[in-house]
Each structure stands twice: as C-alpha cells, then as structure tokens.
C-alpha cells in the first residue's frame, strides 16, 4: 500500500484500466482515500479489434487541493506506472464535477450488475450517502449491502427429501452428484437416490457409477420415496423441465405434489443468455422451486447478472457449480462468491 508521500499531487487524473477492480486498486494506491471520481466511460476497440478485445474503462478522478491552492490541469495516469502526463490544452484544463452517481453507478454497470439490481440499490435510502464516500469505500459498502439483502431471507432447514429440476443440458444430474458428495463427504449423511422417467427418457449420465462409488443406493421409481434411515436423505433425479411449454410440465408437477415432495431444487445454467435464464427460472418457480443451483460458472466471465436471482425470498441459493468435477468445484457461500467476483468486499488497511 502506498504511503501518503507517494501519492500524486492534487489535480484531475485520467486513467484507462481493464476492470472496475483495477480502477479501485489504482485509486487506492495512487490517489488516496479522499479521491473522488468525476466521470466513467467505457471505451471499445476500433475496427475488427472490438470483436476480440474487451472494452476498457476510462476513469477521471480528482484529488482536491488544499484550500486556496490552484487546481492543476487534467493529467494522464498509466495503469502501470501512474505517472502524470503533461497538462492538456487550456480548454480541457478544468473539469466541471459530474454527478457523484456517475462514478459509482458506472462502475457497478461495468462489473456486470443488472439494471434491476442497480435500481434496487438506487431506491435505497442510503444511495446518496454511498455516493458521498470515496469510490473504493462506496464499492465496499455496496458489496456489503448487496450481500445483506441477498441473505435476508428466513433460513430453511437442511435438505432431506428434494427433487432436482432443470431444463435439458443445464447439468442437473451433475449438480445432484456434487450435492451427494457434499452430503456424504462433508456431512457424513446416509440416504438414497431415486431416478424417475414418466413417459420421457431420463439419461442418468455418471449418476449410477458415482452413487455406487459413494455407497449411495440408486433406485428407480416406483420405489420408496421416504428416507430409509433416520436423519438421512432421499433425492430425486427427474426428467428435463420444458422452459417454454408449461403444459409439458403438468405430469411432473402432479407427481411432485402426489409424492408430497416439498423441497425442489431448480438447476440453471449460468452461461445461458438472460432471456433463456429468465424462461427457465419462471418454469422452475411455476413448479414450486424452493432452492437454486447455478452451473457452468467456469464459463461465465461476469457473475453480476446472478444478483437478480438472489433477491427472491421464496428461493434459497443452494450452491454454485464452478467446474466439472463431481466431488468439488462446489461453492455454497453463494452471495459471498458473487461479491468476490463482482465487487471488492473490504476496505484498505489505511482507510480512515
């Protein structure tokens, strides 16, 4: 961490970075905790490069001079050296401060947070207070606020008798295998798994071999659907859900209700586009989903779009599947993991 005598002189500085996280780190180190952001804008590469190069972020930040001291002109700051370039022409030498919300809101959008989540923050009573803070502290406070809102629901008891639901190709059976590994290895629980087909095939993939390796019995319906041991579990691998044809899910819904399976885990592929995610989520809600799993997170560069699904108080996030392993790549601190991938979650050691 840079000390105060290593930071730059008062004035306006412009720098270009790859991400909001890099911008925050540069402001912390070179401009100090009192710096304020004047403007933020995304810069795309020109020509064919824009199809292969991610947009960069141009940030203008201000270090206020002591009272009565003149403010220098706008200077360039390199993300590598942060050395000020020469002053710009006189017509650009002084910048009128832009609204404080532009800095924070702009960086939140750049992190991938959806407009729905951003509007939720902006509607809060403390939005103006957040914008009055130095940028790195505002982002840290925003992180904590998002996490608090996402974790405000009533805690449910641990799963014991649950069906795993999801559209074809989302990794539903793999998600079930990951959860079985958590139950057996981490929690030392016993139970069995039931495969259900109806009039549609239900490919089991790695489930039979994996269940045998865990010494978890795998049965095919019709069979016993209650846990076979006290304190044990019974999980159900069901045929694929149809996201866009609700009538196709009627038989599945009737079976869940008839067997009185109240715990229903909806599995979503996080790599899908937002419209497909929303369709699959709506279908799961119609089927009474109580828990949520996101898969294929290793294929998703920005996790900010997941915030929208964490605010639904009727569905508990269960875990994130962050890789293909059946016995790992399973993150059950869902809100914390998304915070770490979108926004800083702590303040610098020398913050006031």
N, C-alpha and C positions, 0 to 999 in steps of 0.2 A: 504494500500500500504506500502510495507516495505521501511524503510529508508536505506540510503547508508551503515550505520554501521551495519545493519542487514544482508546484502548480503554476499555471500560466498567469500572466498579468491580467488585470481587469480588461474587459472588452467583449466583443462578439466573435465567436469562432464557428466555423463551418467545417463539418467533417462528414465523410461518407463511410458507411460500415455495411457489413453483410446482414446484421440482425439487430433486433432490439436489445438482445442480451449484450452484444458487443458495444452498443451505444452506451448502455448503462455503465459498463465496466470502464469505458473511456472517460465518461463524465466523472465517475467516482475518483479515478486516479489522477486526471489532469486538471479538471476544473473545480473539483471540491464539492462539499455538501451543500453549499449555498448557491450553486449554479442553477439557472432556470432556462428552460427550453423555450425558444421563440418560434420555431417552426419545424415541421417534419414533413418530408415528402418522399414518395417512392420514385426511384429512377430506374427505368428499364434500359437494357442494352439496345442499341440501334441495329437495324438490318436483320440479317438472319441470326445474329447472336442472341436476340431476345427469345428465340425458341430453345436455346440451350443454356442460357445463363439466368440465374435467379435475379430478380430485381434487387437493387441495393437501396439503402436508406440514407437520405441526406438530412442531417440534423443541424440546425443553427441554435447554439446555446450562448447564454450571456453570463459573464462574471461581472457583477455590479462593482463599480469603483467606489472607493471611499467618498463620503460627502465632499462636494466642491471640486472633485478631481475630474478632468475631462475624460470622456469615454473614447478609446481608440476605435479605429475602423474595423470592419469585418475582416477576419483572418481565416486562412485555411488551416485545418488541423488534420494531419495524416494519422490514420488509424494505427500506423506502425510506430511513428516517432512523435506524433502530436506536436510537431514544431510549427510555429505560426509562419505563414507566408506573408508576403507584403500586403500592405493595405490595398483595398480595392479603390477604383475611381471615386471621386467625391460624391457622385450621385448615389453610390451604394455604401458610403462610409458610415451612415447611421441607419439603424433599422428600427421601425416603429414596433413595439412589442405587440405580438399577436395574442389572441385569447389563450389563456393558460390551458384550456381544454384541448387545444390542437395538439400539444405535445403528448399528453397522456393518452388521449383517445387515438391519436395517430399510431403510437407505438403499440397499443392494445390491438388495433386492427392489423398491424404488421405482424404481430405474433400469431395471427390466425383466429383470434376470438371473433365469434359471430356477432352480427348486429343485434341479435336478440339478447345475448349476454351483455353486450355493451350498453344497450338501452336499459337493461336491468340495473346496471351499476349507475348510470347517469340519473336514473329515477330515485336513487337513494338520497337520503337527507345529507350524507357526508360527501357527496361528489365534489362540491366546491372546496371543502377542506382538503380533499385529496389533491386537487389541482394547485392548491397553495403551497404544497410541500415541494422540496427539491425532487427532481424526477426519480432518482433511484429510490427514495423513501416512498414516493407515491406508488411506484410499481410494487414495492414490497408490501405496502399496506393493501393494495388492490389484490395481491395474491392471497393474503390472509382473509380478506373479506370474501373473495370467491370461495375459498375453501370452507369458511364458516357457513356460508349459505348452502353449499352443496352437502354439508354434513349435519344440517339442522333437523333432519327427519327423525322420527321415532325409531329407535333401534329394534330390529326384529330378532327373534331367537335364531340360533344357528339352523341351517338347513338340515332336514332329516328325511323328507319324503317329497322329492321335487322332480318335475319333468323339465327336460331341456328342449327348448323350442327354437326354431330358426329356419330361414329360407335355405334352399339348396345352395351349397357352395360356401356357406359362411364359416365352416369349421365347427359345426355344432357337436359332432362326435368327438373331435379333438379337444374341444373345451370340456366336455364331460370327462375325458381321460385325465386332463390336467387337474380337474377338481377331485377326481378319485385319488390321484397321487397326493394332493394336499390332505385329504381325509385320512388316508392310510399312513403316510409317512410322517406328516407333521402332527396330526391329531390322534393317531393310533386308534381310529374308529373302525368298526366292522359293519358290513352290510352287503347288499347285493344290488345288481343292475338288471333292469327289465328292458328288453327290446320289443317294440310294438310296431306292427306293419299296417293294419287295416287292409284296404284294397290297393295300397300303393307300396312299392318296394322301399325298403329302408336299409340301404347298404351300411354294414357295420364297420367297414374300414378296419382300423387297428384295434377296435374295442375287444373282440374275443381274445386275442393273444395278450393284450395288455391286462385285461381283467384276470386272466389266468396267471400272469406273472405277479399280480398283486394278491393272488388268492382271494379274489372277489368273485363270487358266483355270478354267472350271467344266465338269465332265464329268458324265455320267450313267452309273451302273453298269448293265451290266458295262463296265468300263474298267480302266486301270492304277491300282492302289491303292498303289503304292510311290512315294515322292518322285521327281520327274522330274529333279531336279538335286542335285548333291552338297551336303549340308548344308541341303537345302530341306525343305519340309513337305508333307504331304498330310492334309487334314482332311475329315471325312465328316459330311454332314447327313442324319440318319436319320429315319424316321417316329416318331411320338409313342409314348412308353412308356405302358403301362397300369399305373397305380399299384396298383390293387386286384384285377387279374386276371392273376396271374403267367403263366398258360398262354398268354395273348396275346403275351407277350414271347419265347416259345420260338424263333420264327423269327429274331427279331432277335439273340438270344444265339447261335444256331447260325451266323449269318452273321459275327458278330464273331469267333467262335472259328475259323471256316473261313478267314477272311482274315487271321488272326493279328494282329488289331488290339488291342494290349495297353493302349494309352492310351485311357481312356474318361472323358469329361468329363460329369459329371452337372449339369444346369442346374435350379435350383429357384427358384420364385417366392417371395421372402421375404414378400410380402404375404399369402400363404395362412395360414390358421389352423394351429395347431401340429399338430393331428391330420392334416391334409392334407399338411403338410410332412413329417411322420414317415412317412406311407404312401409318398410319392414318394421319400423318401430310402432307405427299405427296398427299394423296387423297384430303385433305382439300385445299391445295394450288391449285390443279387442278380445284377445284370448285370455285376458286376466293376468298378464305378466306381473310378477312380484319382484323379480331380480333381473339384473342386466349384466351381460358379459360382452366386452368388445374384443374381437380377434384381429389378427394381422396388423398389430400396431407397429411391427418392424418394417412395414411397407408404407407407413404414414409419416411424412416429414413434419407436419404440423398437427398437433393434437388439440388446438384451440376449439375446433368445431365440436368437440365432445362435451364442452361445458353445458350446452343446451340440454343434454340428456341427464345431467346430474342434478338439475333443479326440480325434477319431477318427484314430489314427495311420496308418490304411490309406488315407485320402483326403486329398490336399493341396488346400487352398483355392487356387484359381487367381486369381479376381478378383471384385469386387463391381460390378454394373452399377447405377450411381447415377442414371441418367437415360436418356432415349430416344435420344440421339444415337448414330449408328453409328460415329463417329470420336472419341468422347470419353466422358465420364461413366463412366470405367473405372478402378476403384481396385484396384491389385494388392497393396498393403500391407493385406491383409485384417484381420489381428489388430490392427494399428495403427489402422485406420479404426474398427473396432468399439470399441476402447478410447476413442478420442476422442469417440465418440457415446454412451458409457455412463458413463465414469468419468474423473476428472482423471488426467493422466499425468505430472504434475510437481509439485514442492513449491514453496511460496512462497519468494521470494528471501531473506526474513529468517528462514526456518525454522532451528532450531538444528541 
